[in-house]
Amino acid sequence: MPVHRLASIAACSAAAVALAGAQQPARSPRSQATFDSYTTAILVDVVVRDGKGRPVTDLTAADFELKEDGTPQAIGSFTRVSRGDGIGIDVALREPGGVTTIGTPPPPEDGTPEKEDRSPSVTALVFDALSAEAVGLCQRAALEALPMTQTANARVGVFTTSPAVIPLQIYTDDPTLVRQGVRRVMATGQSHRPDGEALQALRDRREALERQSQNAVAQTSSAGGAGLAGTSSNMGQVEMERRLTIGQLRMLQSFDVLEREQRGTFTTSALFTILQTLVEMPGRKTLVLFSEGLPASPALEASLQAVVEAANRANITVYAIDASGLRAVSGLHDTRVEIEEATKERLRQLSAPTDYTDQPIMRLIERTEDLLKLDSHAGLARLANDTGGFLVSETNNLRGALRRIDEDTRFHYLLTYVPKNLEFDGRFRAIGVKVKRPGVDVFARNGYRALRKMPTVPVLGYEGPTIAALDSAKLPNRFPFSSTVMNFPESKRTGLSPLVVRVKTDQLTYEEHPDAGTYDGEAIVVARYKDAKGEVVHKDSQQYHFTGRLNEIENARKGEILFYREPMLAPGTYTVEVAVTDTYGPRSSARVATVEVPKAGSNDMRMSSLVLIGKMERITDNKDVANPLYAGDVLIYPSGGEPFSRSADKQLGVFYTIYPGAGFAAPSATLDLHRNGRVVTTVPVSLGQRDAQGRIQQISRIPLAPLASGTYELRVHVRDGQATQTRSAFFQVKD
């Protein structure tokens, strides 16, 4: 397996997690019926409705069955919440504090206590990029549903996701302020896809050209060769136009998919940000999303799942409202047309002497699957259903839908349980809730990810076990790998902080399949950046799959994984945590380092980190000029921290970049070598010339023969008559 060149890879966003609560079990559950009385208490918010859609209000703990990953769980505490303020549930009286207890049922036989929840509910109204028609529809419905008078039982916030995440109103119990926030929602989307008509026109044009071509062939056959030259010329012209039309059609289809995915990526990122505002709040937490569509394509799968898990981790129920309302044409119309086109395309392939379309049937099937997931309902339905909410679509009666959401907010059940599996392994745990009563519908979140800490950035599904390794009490070190973090304060990217992680593939575990004659392996790399407060401000990751023929497995073990990222960080000091998981082991290793991003003015002299050179590669074409590890035509590969050998390496190479300040003297540099706190040698450095970007990229070399075995510190001092910059790095020398 070859080692690939370093390349700047944009980090994808994405994802989030699971567990709640934490204290030792109380000795007497009867005497202390509180949610925080367990080591790991999982809270499950449940809504139950009968066959007519009415809330079921008379259930007890004994009526519920709760399972995690199919294993029955004992309900630790049980709460029935019913709040007044016009909910329209005509059962029970409202008690002081706004909490209503529906009767006083006897405790279940197992002694599970019932308790009250007097925390106010919190709702985030989120308006996605909407057309003018959709904004009007949603605003009217929201304003009609909002109460006219103040209530202590509810807090509502108003947000928009376009053109950026903007809080139009922070959480408040003042309905006047909430209504003002709703009125400030502006149209930022389009009411229809502008390329829909263009796509159909191209399809019609293609069919017309194909009919014209078929007629020309038929005329040629009937003419028996007469006028063959003119007919052939005409057929060639038709064929050229047909191929041009096919190219334009595919271009528009690609742009359509790209536009939907970009919109979906932005929406999921915005939703995660808004979910974070609800994390620490008590009580029933609800997010109502007004949107004209959220794709669930394979490219967005991880991001959408991260939002779902973030909501489930914080016990937030999401309701999705298709703001397009009652469509004249079904929302699946475009998808149906595409499926019909895929069928026609396959018939063209089968009838042609050759596969002129260069699109095999599997590619058509994959496109059809993508289009089904790109439908506006797909992502919205998944987001709502997997978090215990529901999707409202194909209706202009949004007021009725909001009333039902309000009912869920005001009446629901809270169940807690201590999971029998207490391992924080980062894996997804499925939750199943059933009620021992026929003819009812149960709405609850579908699970959580078993992480020890609440993530502040999205957690993608495959990252879970690796993040769990980073959050473990003791960092694992099951196999070797290297990580190097640096800072290159370029003029327009002063926070540029490249990270290089190297993993030898012979450290991985491979699963062999003798019957199929194949093998599989997998590695996951996760890097987290924490600021001085210990908060995660950035995360990167990648999942590596290895598969091939079994007789080639030894070649697979001779390769190397090269993980490279270029995050941009604000000035400050950061802790960089890197973990690698060998999936089939299963086992993990982690490393921790620090990087400082200095604060400097645009005219100040700046200096990069010192990079100890592992190897260099000359690149003559396809050079990434934005990569700071390029020095001219040479690509620098940082050392992985292994000792340098006097006999094998001969010399130590060190690379650094100087960004001279404006209006000051030309910089000068010296190099110090320290051992055991003493200076071994100090030598002046002859700096090179500035390049086209105004930088001085310097490679210095230190002979290793005169150095005894041991650990050394290398320091480089750069001065420009105004300021001095010093950078250092440690290395080891062996025989």
Secondary structure as the mmCIF struct_conf table of DSSP 4:
data_model
#
loop_
_struct_conf.conf_type_id
_struct_conf.id
_struct_conf.beg_label_comp_id
_struct_conf.beg_label_asym_id
_struct_conf.beg_label_seq_id
_struct_conf.end_label_comp_id
_struct_conf.end_label_asym_id
_struct_conf.end_label_seq_id
HELX_LH_PP_P HELX_LH_PP_P1 PRO A 2 LEU A 6
HELX_LH_PP_P HELX_LH_PP_P2 ALA A 10 SER A 13
HELX_LH_PP_P HELX_LH_PP_P3 GLN A 24 ALA A 26
BEND BEND1 ARG A 27 ARG A 27
TURN_TY1_P TURN_TY1_P1 PRO A 29 SER A 31
TURN_TY1_P TURN_TY1_P2 PHE A 35 ASP A 36
BEND BEND2 SER A 37 THR A 40
HELX_LH_PP_P HELX_LH_PP_P4 ALA A 41 ALA A 41
STRN STRN1 ILE A 42 ARG A 49
TURN_TY1_P TURN_TY1_P3 GLY A 51 LYS A 52
BEND BEND3 GLY A 53 GLY A 53
HELX_LH_PP_P HELX_LH_PP_P5 ARG A 54 ARG A 54
STRN STRN2 PRO A 55 PRO A 55
HELX_LH_PP_P HELX_LH_PP_P6 VAL A 56 VAL A 56
HELX_RH_3T_P HELX_RH_3T_P1 ALA A 61 ASP A 63
STRN STRN3 PHE A 64 GLU A 68
TURN_TY1_P TURN_TY1_P4 ASP A 69 GLY A 70
STRN STRN4 THR A 71 PRO A 72
STRN STRN5 ILE A 75 SER A 82
BEND BEND4 ASP A 85 GLY A 86
BEND BEND5 VAL A 91 ALA A 92
HELX_LH_PP_P HELX_LH_PP_P7 LEU A 93 GLU A 95
TURN_TY1_P TURN_TY1_P5 PRO A 96 GLY A 97
BEND BEND6 GLY A 98 GLY A 98
STRN STRN6 THR A 100 THR A 100
HELX_LH_PP_P HELX_LH_PP_P8 PRO A 105 PRO A 108
TURN_TY1_P TURN_TY1_P6 GLU A 109 ASP A 110
STRN STRN7 GLU A 114 LYS A 115
HELX_LH_PP_P HELX_LH_PP_P9 SER A 119 PRO A 120
STRN STRN8 SER A 121 PHE A 127
BEND BEND7 ALA A 129 ALA A 129
HELX_RH_AL_P HELX_RH_AL_P1 ALA A 132 ALA A 145
BEND BEND8 LEU A 146 LEU A 146
BEND BEND9 MET A 148 THR A 149
TURN_TY1_P TURN_TY1_P7 ALA A 152 ASN A 153
STRN STRN9 ALA A 154 THR A 160
BEND BEND10 SER A 162 ALA A 164
STRN STRN10 ILE A 166 THR A 172
BEND BEND11 ASP A 173 ASP A 173
HELX_RH_AL_P HELX_RH_AL_P2 PRO A 175 ARG A 183
TURN_TY1_P TURN_TY1_P8 ARG A 184 ARG A 184
BEND BEND12 GLY A 189 GLY A 189
BEND BEND13 SER A 191 HIS A 192
TURN_TY1_P TURN_TY1_P9 PRO A 194 ASP A 195
HELX_RH_AL_P HELX_RH_AL_P3 GLY A 196 ALA A 223
TURN_TY1_P TURN_TY1_P10 GLY A 224 GLY A 227
HELX_RH_AL_P HELX_RH_AL_P4 LEU A 228 GLN A 276
TURN_TY1_P TURN_TY1_P11 THR A 277 GLU A 280
BEND BEND14 GLY A 283 GLY A 283
STRN STRN11 LYS A 285 SER A 291
BEND BEND15 GLU A 292 GLU A 292
HELX_RH_3T_P HELX_RH_3T_P2 PRO A 298 LEU A 300
HELX_RH_AL_P HELX_RH_AL_P5 GLU A 301 ARG A 313
TURN_TY1_P TURN_TY1_P12 ALA A 314 ASN A 315
STRN STRN12 ILE A 316 ASP A 322
TURN_TY1_P TURN_TY1_P13 ALA A 323 SER A 324
BEND BEND16 LEU A 326 LEU A 326
BEND BEND17 ALA A 328 VAL A 329
TURN_TY1_P TURN_TY1_P14 GLY A 331 LEU A 332
HELX_RH_AL_P HELX_RH_AL_P6 HIS A 333 SER A 351
BEND BEND18 ALA A 352 THR A 354
TURN_TY1_P TURN_TY1_P15 TYR A 356 THR A 357
HELX_RH_AL_P HELX_RH_AL_P7 ILE A 361 LEU A 374
BEND BEND19 ASP A 375 ASP A 375
HELX_RH_AL_P HELX_RH_AL_P8 SER A 376 ASN A 385
TURN_TY1_P TURN_TY1_P16 ASP A 386 ASP A 386
STRN STRN13 THR A 387 THR A 387
TURN_TY1_P TURN_TY1_P17 GLY A 388 GLY A 388
STRN STRN14 LEU A 391 VAL A 392
BEND BEND20 GLU A 394 GLU A 394
BEND BEND21 ASN A 396 ASN A 396
HELX_RH_AL_P HELX_RH_AL_P9 LEU A 398 ARG A 410
STRN STRN15 PHE A 411 TYR A 417
BEND BEND22 LYS A 420 LYS A 420
STRN STRN16 PHE A 428 VAL A 435
BEND BEND23 LYS A 436 ARG A 437
TURN_TY1_P TURN_TY1_P18 PRO A 438 GLY A 439
STRN STRN17 ASP A 441 PHE A 443
STRN STRN18 ARG A 445 ARG A 445
STRN STRN19 GLY A 447 ARG A 449
BEND BEND24 ARG A 452 LYS A 453
BEND BEND25 THR A 456 VAL A 457
HELX_RH_3T_P HELX_RH_3T_P3 GLY A 461 GLU A 463
HELX_RH_AL_P HELX_RH_AL_P10 GLY A 464 LEU A 470
TURN_TY1_P TURN_TY1_P19 ASP A 471 ASP A 471
BEND BEND26 SER A 472 LYS A 474
STRN STRN20 ASN A 477 ASN A 477
BEND BEND27 ARG A 478 PHE A 479
STRN STRN21 SER A 482 VAL A 485
STRN STRN22 GLU A 490 GLU A 490
TURN_TY1_P TURN_TY1_P20 SER A 491 LYS A 492
STRN STRN23 ARG A 493 ARG A 493
TURN_TY1_P TURN_TY1_P21 THR A 494 GLY A 495
STRN STRN24 LEU A 496 LEU A 496
STRN STRN25 LEU A 499 LYS A 504
HELX_RH_3T_P HELX_RH_3T_P4 THR A 505 GLN A 507
BEND BEND28 LEU A 508 LEU A 508
STRN STRN26 GLU A 511 HIS A 513
TURN_TY1_P TURN_TY1_P22 PRO A 514 GLY A 517
STRN STRN27 THR A 518 LYS A 530
TURN_TY1_P TURN_TY1_P23 ALA A 532 LYS A 533
BEND BEND29 GLY A 534 GLY A 534
STRN STRN28 VAL A 536 ARG A 549
HELX_RH_3T_P HELX_RH_3T_P5 LEU A 550 GLU A 552
HELX_RH_AL_P HELX_RH_AL_P11 ILE A 553 ALA A 556
TURN_TY1_P TURN_TY1_P24 ARG A 557 LYS A 558
STRN STRN29 GLU A 560 ARG A 565
STRN STRN30 MET A 568 MET A 568
BEND BEND30 PRO A 571 PRO A 571
STRN STRN31 GLY A 572 ASP A 582
TURN_TY1_P TURN_TY1_P25 THR A 583 PRO A 586
STRN STRN32 ARG A 587 VAL A 597
TURN_TY1_P TURN_TY1_P26 SER A 602 ASN A 603
BEND BEND31 ASP A 604 ASP A 604
STRN STRN33 ARG A 606 MET A 607
STRN STRN34 VAL A 611 ARG A 618
BEND BEND32 ASP A 621 ASN A 622
TURN_TY1_P TURN_TY1_P27 VAL A 625 ALA A 626
TURN_TY1_P TURN_TY1_P28 PRO A 628 LEU A 629
STRN STRN35 TYR A 630 ALA A 631
TURN_TY1_P TURN_TY1_P29 GLY A 632 ASP A 633
STRN STRN36 VAL A 634 PRO A 638
BEND BEND33 GLY A 641 GLY A 641
HELX_LH_PP_P HELX_LH_PP_P10 GLU A 642 PRO A 643
STRN STRN37 PHE A 644 SER A 645
TURN_TY1_P TURN_TY1_P30 ARG A 646 ASP A 649
STRN STRN38 GLN A 651 TYR A 659
HELX_LH_PP_P HELX_LH_PP_P11 PRO A 660 GLY A 661
TURN_TY1_P TURN_TY1_P31 ALA A 662 GLY A 663
BEND BEND34 PHE A 664 PHE A 664
HELX_LH_PP_P HELX_LH_PP_P12 ALA A 665 PRO A 667
STRN STRN39 SER A 668 ARG A 675
TURN_TY1_P TURN_TY1_P32 ASN A 676 GLY A 677
STRN STRN40 ARG A 678 VAL A 685
TURN_TY1_P TURN_TY1_P33 ALA A 692 GLN A 693
BEND BEND35 GLY A 694 GLY A 694
STRN STRN41 ILE A 696 PRO A 703
BEND BEND36 LEU A 704 LEU A 704
TURN_TY1_P TURN_TY1_P34 ALA A 705 PRO A 706
BEND BEND37 LEU A 707 LEU A 707
HELX_LH_PP_P HELX_LH_PP_P13 ALA A 708 ALA A 708
BEND BEND38 SER A 709 SER A 709
STRN STRN42 GLY A 710 ARG A 719
BEND BEND39 GLY A 721 GLN A 722
STRN STRN43 THR A 724 LYS A 734
#
